[in-house]
Amino acid sequence: MAWTVEAAVRSSCLDRIILSTDDEEIASVGKQIGCEVPFLRPAELAKDETPGIEPVLHAIKWLKENEDYEPEFIMLLQPTSPFRTSEQIKEAVKLIQTREFLLFDSLVSVVKPDHSPEWMFVEKKDGRITPLLYSHQVNRRQELSLTYALNGAMYIARTETLIIEKSFVTERTMAFQMDKITSLDIDTMFDWKIAECFVRNGLALEE
């Protein structure tokens, strides 16, 4: 969490940095490292099966009802992506301020996947595998379509659109490409070990 908050603070481009948590200890740490914690998230929105968008919508609603505060944009920075940098945050915020972004409602960070979906298969109940995508067969990497995967590091959306769509990804979403190191999303112990390796080798430290 500290890595994410420090990057947000260093970016110097966010009006407010607000932590949503249901845990008193995490809230206390958040305040110490530079977050506002104006509320504790309801326990029903802090379960493993809680959709990721629900805590964001709760925060928007709470701030509107209790502070009469509703920003034009919301940026979600998940602590499971600790290696995203302050410069990347700054670049993403700059993009939503451009004339080109008038055609979009949101921006999400992406990374090129290790394997193209054109080389992926699904298993049927009888054990047979069939192509995930029913397109022409691709035999050479050079023929593969350019694809991206969400990396979970940064999400930005117009607040009014987010309330309506209840998603950061719509038909009017811009991609912000990131490299594999800053895209690391820690969801498993294997991911944690990779993160430790990056840190030990100085691959994930901001200047």
N, C-alpha and C positions, 0 to 999 in steps of 0.2 A: 504493500500500500504506500509506503514511504517513497519508493522509487517513482510511482505514478504521480503522487502529489508534488514531489520535488520538481519533476519535469513540467507539470502544469504551472507551478509558481515561476520557474525559470523562463517559461514562454512569454510571460508578461503581456498576454493578450486576452486573458479571460477576466470578465468582470467579477465573477464570484466562483469559488471552488467549494462545492457543497458535498459532504459525505452523507450517503444514505446507508444506515446500518441499524440493526435491532439490538446490537451488543454494546453495553455500557463501556466495557474496556476498550473496544475498537474505537468507540466515539471519543474516549479520552485521548487515545493515541492520535487520532485524527486531528483533534484540536491542537495538540502539541506540535504537529508537523505542518500546520498551516491551513487546515480545513475549517469551514464553518460546519457546525452540526446543529442546525436549528430545530431538529426533531429527531425522534427515534422511529425507525420504520416499524410498522405493525408486524407482529410475529408471523401472521398469515402470509406476509409478503417476503418472508425470509426463509422459505423452505426450499429444499433441493429441486422440487418440481415447479417452483414459481417461475412463470415466464419472465425472461429478462427485461421486458418492456414495462412490466407492472410497477416495479420500484421507481422507474423514471416518471411514469404517469402520476404516481402517488406524490412524488416530490413536486412536480409541476402544480398539481392541485393544492397541496399544502401551502406552497409559497403564495399562490394566488389568493387563497382564502384567509391566510393568516398575516401576510405582509402586503397584499395587493401588488405583488411583484410577478410579472410575466415577461421574461426576456424574449427577444425576437427569435433567438436560436438557443438550442440545448445541445451541449456536447457531452457525450458519455465516454468516460475513460475508465475501463475496467482494470482493477489491480492485478488481474491474471495476465496482463500484458505489460510487465514492468520495464521492458527495454525500449518502448517507444520513446523518442527523444523530444526535448523541448522544441527543437527546430522543426520537427515533423508536426507538432501541434501548431506551431506558428504558421507553417506553410499551409496547413489545412484551413486555418482560420482566414488566412489571406485569400485563399481560393473562394471562400463563400462571400467575400467582399468584392469580387470581380464582376464586371458586367456580364460575363459568360454565365455566371451562376444564376442569373435571373431565370434561366431556362430550367433550373433544377429546384427540388425541394429539400434534398438531403445529400450528404457526402458520407461514404463509408470507406474505411481502409481495407485494402486487399493485398494479396500476395500471389505470385505465380505458384500453382500447386506442383508438387513433385511429379505427379502423374496426371496426365490429361484424362478427363472423363470419357474421351473417345477410346481409351484403352482400358476402360473399367467394365466389369461384368456384374450381373446380379445372379444369385442362385435360386432356382426354382425349387418347389417342394419335392420334386422327384430327383433332385441332385444335379440336374443339368444347369449349365451357366449360359446366359445370353447377354449380348451387349447392353450396357446401360443406355446408350444412345443408339437409336436405330437410324444411323446415317451410313454413308458409303464407308467401306472399310479403308482405314488408313494404315499403311504399312511403314511409312517413314515419318520420323519426328518432324521433319521440315514441312510436312503436309498438315500437321495438326492445327486446329483452330487456336487462336490466342484466347486462353481462358484464365480466370482469376478466382480465388477463393476468399471469402471473408476471413480476416485474421483476428477480428475481435478487439483490435487496439483502439480504434477511434470511430465514433459515430457522431455525426452532426445533422440536425434537422431543424427546419422552421418549426417553432413550437406549435403554431396553429395547425400545421399539417400533421405533426406527430399526434396531437390529440384526436384528430379525425381518423388517420390511417392506423394508429396504434402500432406503427412499425417505422424503423429508420430506412427500410428498403422499400421503395415504391417504383413506379414506372418512370420516375423523374429523379433518379439517383446517380450521383457522380462517383467515380472510383478514384481513390487516392492510393497509388501503388507504394508499397513498402518492401524492403529487403527481408530476407529470411530471418536474420538475427533479431531485428527490431520487431518482427512479426511473431516471435515466439509467444505462444499462448499456453500458460501452465495449467493444465487440467488433470495431469496424471503424475505419478512419481517419476516416470520416464522423462516427462517434460521437465520436472524439477532437476533431475540429474543433468540434463542438457544445459539448463540455465546455470547450474553450478559450474559446469565446464566452461561456459562462455565467460563467466565472471573470473574464474581462476586464470584464464588465458587473456584477460583484458579485452575481450571482444565486445563487451556490453557496457562500457563505461563512457559517460558523456565527458567531454573536455571541460 
